[in-house]
């Protein structure tokens, strides 16, 4: 397994800038065990949403940062091995994020945001329960970003508790949130294909991500 890491320094003159981590997994599920057709359950999924959508947001953020550095230092982590796990053994998920967390050195990022399954055409991103418990202030920041950018696919009510790449980060001492729409019927099926993904949904999430880096209180702006 290999993680892919990109680092962007803060804009010149930012001083002792904060460090922010954005993460997404780029691997996809090796078996479609939830597919309604039993003959397809041993096949790997395409992962247009569960894998591809978070990567798309991070690539858009990289494009933003290549044009104009943010007032914070940014690390983009493309994690491998998130979706190899077995449901009865939560520790077998997020292998890339676990490896990343084990190799962290001080100073660690002050905040982490994981983007996963954010391209659903019917976008409904609720605060995730582990995120709320570990970093309620960052959950509130995401919702503030949604309001500030007119993103209509974000909801204020906690709905799911999800094992994802934010958990190794939290255990490593990085307050982190999982930005995820877990209400996605094609999840872990052969139907997780590009036609199920919306460019508008991805744009909403990318605008919130950009607001966090350039205009939020985390970036030292109001």
C-alpha positions as CSV (number, residue, x, y, z in Angstrom):
1,X,0.0,0.0,0.0
2,X,1.2,3.5,-0.7
3,X,-0.1,6.9,0.4
4,X,0.4,9.9,-1.8
5,X,1.1,13.2,0.1
6,X,1.2,16.7,-1.3
7,X,2.3,19.7,0.9
8,X,1.7,23.4,0.2
9,X,3.4,26.1,2.3
10,X,1.3,28.9,3.6
11,X,1.2,32.2,1.6
12,X,4.2,34.4,2.1
13,X,3.8,36.7,5.1
14,X,1.5,34.3,6.9
15,X,3.9,34.0,9.8
16,X,3.5,31.0,12.1
17,X,0.6,29.6,10.1
18,X,-1.6,26.7,11.2
19,X,-1.2,23.4,9.5
20,X,-4.4,21.8,8.1
21,X,-4.7,18.2,6.7
22,X,-7.2,17.3,4.0
23,X,-7.5,13.6,3.4
24,X,-9.4,11.2,1.0
25,X,-8.9,7.5,0.2
26,X,-8.1,6.6,-3.4
27,X,-8.5,2.8,-3.2
28,X,-11.8,1.1,-3.9
29,X,-13.6,-1.9,-2.4
30,X,-12.2,-5.2,-3.8
31,X,-15.5,-6.9,-3.6
32,X,-19.1,-5.7,-4.1
33,X,-20.5,-7.7,-1.2
34,X,-23.6,-5.5,-1.0
35,X,-24.6,-5.9,-4.6
36,X,-28.2,-7.2,-5.1
37,X,-26.9,-9.7,-7.7
38,X,-25.1,-12.5,-5.9
39,X,-23.1,-13.2,-9.1
40,X,-21.4,-9.8,-8.9
41,X,-20.5,-9.8,-5.2
42,X,-16.9,-11.1,-5.7
43,X,-16.1,-8.3,-8.2
44,X,-14.3,-5.1,-7.3
45,X,-16.3,-1.9,-7.3
46,X,-15.6,1.1,-9.6
47,X,-15.8,3.4,-6.7
48,X,-16.9,6.6,-8.5
49,X,-18.3,8.0,-5.3
50,X,-16.7,5.7,-2.6
51,X,-13.1,6.6,-3.5
52,X,-13.3,8.8,-6.6
53,X,-15.3,11.7,-5.2
54,X,-13.1,12.6,-2.2
55,X,-10.0,12.4,-4.5
56,X,-11.8,14.8,-7.0
57,X,-12.3,17.3,-4.2
58,X,-8.7,17.1,-3.1
59,X,-7.5,17.6,-6.7
60,X,-9.6,20.6,-7.0
61,X,-8.1,22.0,-3.8
62,X,-4.7,21.3,-5.2
63,X,-5.6,23.3,-8.2
64,X,-6.7,26.2,-6.0
65,X,-3.5,26.1,-4.0
66,X,-1.3,26.0,-7.1
67,X,-2.9,29.3,-8.2
68,X,-2.9,31.0,-4.8
69,X,-1.4,29.8,-1.5
70,X,-3.7,29.8,1.5
71,X,-3.0,31.6,4.8
72,X,-2.5,28.1,6.3
73,X,0.0,25.4,5.4
74,X,-1.9,22.5,3.8
75,X,-1.2,18.8,3.5
76,X,-3.2,16.7,1.1
77,X,-3.2,13.0,2.0
78,X,-4.5,10.5,-0.5
79,X,-4.8,7.4,1.6
80,X,-4.5,3.8,0.3
81,X,-6.1,0.8,2.0
82,X,-9.2,2.4,3.5
83,X,-11.6,-0.1,2.0
84,X,-9.9,-3.4,2.4
85,X,-11.4,-4.1,5.8
86,X,-13.8,-6.7,7.2
87,X,-17.0,-5.3,8.9
88,X,-16.5,-7.6,11.9
89,X,-13.0,-6.2,12.4
90,X,-12.9,-2.4,12.3
91,X,-9.2,-2.3,12.7
92,X,-8.7,-3.8,9.2
93,X,-10.1,-0.6,7.6
94,X,-8.1,2.6,7.1
95,X,-4.7,0.9,6.8
96,X,-3.2,3.9,4.9
97,X,-4.4,6.4,7.4
98,X,-3.1,4.1,10.2
99,X,0.3,4.1,8.6
100,X,0.2,7.9,8.1
101,X,-0.8,8.4,11.8
102,X,2.0,6.1,13.0
103,X,4.7,8.1,11.2
104,X,3.5,11.6,12.2
105,X,6.1,13.9,13.7
106,X,5.6,17.1,15.6
107,X,4.4,19.7,14.8
108,X,1.3,17.8,13.8
109,X,-1.6,19.4,11.8
110,X,-3.9,21.3,14.0
111,X,-7.0,20.1,12.2
112,X,-8.0,17.3,9.8
113,X,-10.8,17.0,7.3
114,X,-11.5,13.7,5.6
115,X,-13.7,13.7,2.4
116,X,-15.4,10.5,1.5
117,X,-18.5,9.7,-0.6
118,X,-19.2,13.4,-1.3
119,X,-20.5,13.1,-4.9
120,X,-24.0,11.7,-4.5
121,X,-26.5,13.4,-6.8
122,X,-28.9,13.6,-3.8
123,X,-26.3,15.1,-1.5
124,X,-27.1,15.0,2.3
125,X,-23.9,15.4,4.4
126,X,-24.7,15.1,8.1
127,X,-22.3,15.6,11.0
128,X,-20.7,12.2,11.8
129,X,-20.9,11.0,15.4
130,X,-17.2,10.3,16.1
131,X,-16.3,13.7,14.5
132,X,-18.8,15.5,16.8
133,X,-17.4,13.8,19.9
134,X,-13.7,14.5,19.0
135,X,-13.9,17.9,17.2
136,X,-17.3,19.6,17.5
137,X,-15.7,22.9,16.7
138,X,-14.6,21.6,13.3
139,X,-18.0,20.1,12.6
140,X,-19.4,23.6,13.3
141,X,-16.8,25.1,11.0
142,X,-17.9,22.8,8.2
143,X,-21.5,23.8,8.7
144,X,-20.5,27.5,8.8
145,X,-18.7,27.0,5.5
146,X,-21.8,25.4,3.9
147,X,-23.8,28.5,5.0
148,X,-21.2,30.9,3.8
149,X,-20.9,29.3,0.3
150,X,-24.6,28.5,-0.2
151,X,-23.9,24.7,-0.1
152,X,-27.4,23.2,0.2
153,X,-26.3,19.5,0.6
154,X,-25.2,19.9,4.3
155,X,-27.5,19.1,7.2
156,X,-27.0,20.0,10.9
157,X,-28.3,16.8,12.5
158,X,-25.9,13.9,13.5
159,X,-27.0,10.8,11.6
160,X,-24.3,8.2,11.3
161,X,-21.3,6.8,13.2
162,X,-18.8,5.8,10.5
163,X,-15.5,3.9,10.7
164,X,-13.3,5.9,8.3
165,X,-9.9,7.5,7.9
166,X,-10.5,10.2,10.5
167,X,-10.3,7.7,13.3
168,X,-6.6,7.0,13.1
169,X,-6.0,10.8,12.9
170,X,-8.1,11.4,16.0
171,X,-6.2,8.7,17.9
172,X,-2.9,10.3,16.8
173,X,-4.0,13.6,18.4
174,X,-5.3,15.5,15.4
175,X,-8.8,16.8,15.8
176,X,-10.5,15.6,12.7
177,X,-13.9,15.3,11.0
178,X,-15.4,13.0,8.4
179,X,-17.3,14.8,5.7
180,X,-19.4,12.0,4.3
181,X,-22.8,11.3,2.8
182,X,-23.4,7.8,4.0
183,X,-26.9,7.5,2.7
184,X,-25.8,6.1,-0.7
185,X,-27.7,3.0,-2.0
186,X,-24.9,2.0,-4.5
187,X,-22.4,1.7,-1.7
188,X,-20.2,-1.4,-2.1
189,X,-22.1,-2.5,-5.2
190,X,-21.4,-2.6,-9.0
191,X,-23.6,0.5,-9.3
192,X,-21.1,2.9,-7.8
193,X,-20.4,4.3,-11.2
194,X,-19.8,7.8,-12.6
195,X,-23.5,8.3,-13.6
196,X,-24.3,8.2,-9.9
197,X,-22.0,11.2,-9.2
198,X,-22.9,14.8,-9.6
199,X,-20.5,17.6,-10.6
200,X,-22.7,20.1,-8.7
201,X,-22.4,18.0,-5.5
202,X,-18.6,17.9,-5.9
203,X,-18.5,21.6,-6.5
204,X,-20.5,22.3,-3.3
205,X,-18.0,20.3,-1.2
206,X,-15.0,21.9,-3.0
207,X,-16.3,25.4,-2.3
208,X,-16.7,24.5,1.4
209,X,-13.1,23.1,1.4
210,X,-11.8,26.3,-0.2
211,X,-13.7,28.4,2.4
212,X,-12.0,26.5,5.2
213,X,-8.6,27.2,3.9
214,X,-9.0,30.8,2.7
215,X,-11.8,32.4,4.6
216,X,-12.6,30.6,7.8
217,X,-11.6,31.4,11.4
218,X,-9.2,28.5,11.1
219,X,-7.4,30.5,8.4
220,X,-7.4,33.5,10.6
221,X,-10.0,35.3,8.5
222,X,-13.5,36.6,9.2
